[in-house]
Amino acid sequence: MQLHSLDVAIILAYLLSTVLIGYWVSHYASGDMAAYFLGANKMPWYVLGLSNASGMFDISGTMLLVYWMFVYGLKSVWIPWLWPTFNQVFLMVYLSAWLRRSKVMTGAEWIKTRFGTGRGAQLSHLIVVIYAFVSIVGFFTYGFKGIGKFAATFLPWHMTPNQYALILISLTALYVIKGGMISVVVTEVVQFCILSVASIAVGIIAIFRVAPEALRKVTPQGWDNLFFGSHLNLDWSQLVPAAGAKIAQDGYGLFGFFIMMLFFKGVLISAAGPAPNYDMQRVLSARSPREASMMSAWVNVVLTFPRYFLTAGLTVLAAVFFSDSIRAMGTGMDFELVLPYALGRFVPVGLLGFLISGLLAAFMANFAATVNAAPPYFVNDIYKRYINPHAAPKTYVRLSYVSSFAVVVAGVLIGWNVTSVNAVVVWIVSGLWVGYTASNILKWYWWRFNGYGYFWGMVAGIASALTVPPAVGKIEFTQKLLVRYSINSDVSIVFPVVLILSLAGCLLGTMFSRPDDEEVLKDFYRRVRPWGFWGPVLRSVLAEDPDFQRNQDFPRDIFNIAVGIVWQVALVALPLYIVIREFLRAGITLLVIVMTSVILKFTWYDHLRVRELESSTTPASLTGVAK
């Protein structure tokens, strides 16, 4: 398509101003590693929350959300549990506070806090660094493919998707590599504001252009129903046959079973804590454990409304005005392109340039956050720890530039050869994250779990994540069964197999080695104050300090998680109901949001101050130094 010159001018002005702003604030990050990687822990929670939301409001994920809503209707609200989206609820309730109390810079450095400095801890440290690089490059590849597809549809210079992606990545890297965390956060806040305004504008256009009757004519019965039974029961055969074929290809036909598995998998992944990426970095950048929890809650609030307002707006516009074109494309339709197609046809001149700038901002925010999360693992966890622990602060910062550039190069080389955004997402959420789960659950909740168990659990998890998916694809009987019953293999087979193999590595590695040093365990327990199976350590701590109070928040935390998940689903559903003009259901959803918010105010928010006062009474939390 051809953009109007006004739209092109707006896009170019946005790109130039973003690079200049990011570069202008970069001098604040040049002092030392704490300033470069964590913003010196001086940024308030609401700014970090906007930054984190901006990083999550990525263009690749938004393309997937539009495709999912087009094909699955309002039931698509549940599909993002693939990630899972409700991990932010676990973070806000307790895990952000636990992580922030450790007072470290990276997930790998946290290993020393939990396992000490022995051989098992060193191996665990190494495997976390490897996992962090693999996952960060995976996210980079995911963003690379999404922005390339999007830019090639709109931008007028007749380049390939990969060429566009390379140019946009290079522009963003100019300020990310130089400015570190502060440049990333400042530009992400600006980008989020642009994207939010543009998203709400698109939703308003859809509200006024699409009547409910018109939408019902082009969507199957049940499309506008949030709830589901054992089967999906969306009959696209007479409307858009390619959508029915896509449901079969995805393997989501047994929708009740699929969502049940997503919930089970999501609870385990969420309980493991954040993966070593930009989400963890925002938690560690918070000024205190309390602000880390508030930041995670704020992400839920500010991210959902504009993102799903945009998703619903583009979906209903495409469904009503673009269904004939999609039907004409046949089964070869790429539903990941519904978003750019809808934008090109239905957004007016001027606003289109503003919205494209906003979506480019979403990509740049996600890319910036991903790239900035990588250098700490190389500089702090390898170079400083093993090679040159006494280098000047400027040396570490300069080395951070080099490691950021290396991540960019690796991500471009891999992303250049990947064909599908969805394929990368499936590998990340069903393989890579599951391989991380068992080790990182046990590290929080079981005292006997040690560094060797962590290492072998991660090795087994990563190895099985790389080998199990292709092995499942080669078993003919399994494939016939999956096709016959429309079952998703990644959720129903890959996830449990990878989890069991990883858990076996954890248990074998732990039981065939000695427990970690008792002093290390006691220091971790005093500092982080986790609940779980910590009985022997608790008894040792009480023997030294009879006044120590163990964490008794488990029942409250589980209750808050249940309420928080309902609260988050309602926050997602509200903008969808508004855009499709189901105002009665929108009102009921708003009432649910108000009720759950009031509950969380008394059971979660009011308790944050108490938790912080309790944790500050322990010597370890004040000093942050292991005994």
C-alpha positions, 0 to 999 in steps of 0.5 A: 500500500502507499502511505500519504506523505503526511503519514510518512512525515509523521513516522520519520519525525517520530523515529528521529525524535525517539533516537534523539531523546534516547541519546540525550538522556544516555549520559545518566547511565555512563557512571557505573553498572548499577546506573547502566543496568538498573537506573541506580534503583532510583526510578519510581514504580509507576515509571517502571510499570509504564516502561514494562508495559511498553516493552510488553506492548510489542507489535509481534504480540499485538499481531497475534492478538488480532489474529486470535480474536479474528479466528477465536472471538472473545474466547481469545481472551484465554489464549494468552495464558500461553505466556502466561499473562497471569504471571504478573499476578503472581509477581504483584502478590509476592514474587516481586517482593521476594526477588527484590529483597535479594538486592542483586543485579541479575538472575544469575547473580541471585544464584549466589544468594540462594546456593552460595559459592560452591561447585554446584552454585558455580554450575547453576550460575553458568547455566542461568547465564546460558539460558538468559542469552538463549531466551533473550535471543529468542525474544529478539527473533520474535520481535524481528519477524513481527516488525519486518512483516508489519513494516513491509506492509506499510512503509513505501520503500519496497524493501523486504521484511528482513531489510526493514527489520534490520533498519529499525533495529539499527536505529533503536540500537543507537540509543539503547546500547549507549544509554542503558536502562535510563534511555530505555525507560524514558523512551518507553514511557514516551512510546507508551503514551503515543501508542495508547492515544493511537490505540484508543482512537482506533477503538473509537473508529471501530465503535462508530463504524461497526454496528453489532448487527453487521458484526454478527453477520460475518462471525459465527455463532458464539464468537462474541461469547467469552465463555466456553465448553469442552469444544470450541464450537465456532463454525467458520465453514460458510463465512471464512473457511480459512479460519476453520482450517486455522483452528484445526492447524492450531490444535485448539478444537478441544478448547476446554482441555486446552485452557485447562492445560494452559492454566496448569502450565501457567501456574507452574511457570508463574510460581517459578518467578520471572525468566531472566529477561526485561521483566526481571530487570524492572523488578530488580530496578525498583526502589524497594520490595514494596514498589516492585510489587506495586510496579507489577500490579500497575503493569496489569492496569496500564497495559490491558485497556489500550492494547485490547482496545486496539486489538478489538478495534482492528479485529472488528473492522477487519471482520466486517470490511475485509472478510471478502478479501480474506475469503478470496485468499483461501487457505493460504491466508496469513492471519498474522497480517490481519493487523496491517491489512486492517490498519491500511484500509480503515484508519484515516490519513494523519492518524494512520501515521500516528498509529504506525509510529505508535506500533513502531514504538511498541516494537522499539520498546520491546526490542530496547528492553530485550537488548538491555536485559542481556549485557548484565549477564555477560559483564556482571556474571562472567567478566566481572566475576571470573575475568576482571573483578577489579576493573574500573566502572567505565570499563564495565560500561564499555564492555556492556556496549560490546555485549549489547551489539553482540546480542543484536548481531546474533538476533538478526542472524537467527531472525533472518531465517525464521518464517513465522512469529507464531512458531517462535512464540510456541517454541518459547512458551512450550519449550524454553520456558517449561525447561526453566520451570521445575528448577525455578519452582524448587529454588523458592519453596524447598530448602533441600534443593541445591545447586547441583539439582538446579544445574541438572534440572536446567540442563535436562529442561533445556535439552528436552526443550530442544529435542522433544518437539521435533521428536513428537513431530516424527511419531506417526501415531501421535500425529494422527491422534492430534489431528483427529481430535484437534489437540495442540501437541505443544501443550498436551505432549511437549509441556508435560514431557519436558517438565517431567524430564526437567523435574527428574534432573532436579531430583536426581541432582539434588539427592545424589549430592550434599545439601548446601551450606547451612549458613547460606540457607539461613541467610537466604531465608532471613533475607527473602522470607519465602513460605514453603518447605523450609522447616529445618532452616526455620528451626536453625534460624529460631535457635539463633533468633527466637523472635524471628517471625516466619512468613505466614502469608501462604493462605492470603497469597493464594487467595489474592492470586485467585482474585487477581486472575479474575481481576486481570481477565475482567480488565482484558474483557472490558475493552473488548465488550466496549468496542463490540458495543455489548454495553450490558456485559461491559457494565457487569465486567466493570462491576467485577473489576471494582469488586475485585479491586476493593478486595485486593485493596484490603487483602494485598495493598494494605499488607504491602507496608506490613511485609516491608516493615517485617522484612526490614527487621532482619539483619540480612535484609539491611546489609544484603551481605551473606554470612 
